[in-house]
Amino acid sequence: MSLQNTNFSRFQRQLWQHFSQVGLGSWRRISVALIALLLGYVFGTLLPMYFMESYIRPLVVILMVVVIELLVFLRSRVVIEPWPLHWLALDNLRIGAVFAVVLEAFKLGS
């Protein structure tokens, strides 16, 4: 009995192909992606904390949001597969910073 070709089954196949390719990448790509993700988390945590007592803090957060949105806009323009290493690093920096800001918001209870 064969499975039907539904949207969900196509999504599952694409997801499986994506995750099966993760382990096949070069060590350089994997290590740069992981380091960029962790550095994004560190920058996303430390940048607002550095300006905690200052009146510039809202401007820093607005600047972070503008930079993140700009990176999302530029990310959609890249059509090269696999992504160049610098785009992979920038995207992981963005993801790490967003995760840090969201985690800080949950810790503060807001």
Buried (B, 14 or more C-beta within 10 A) or exposed (E): EEEEEEEEEEEEEEEEEEEEEEEEEEEEBBEBBEBBBEBBBBBBBEBBEEBEEEEEBEEBBEEBEEEBEEBEEEEEEEEEEEBEBEBBBBBBBBBBBBBBBEEBEEEEEE
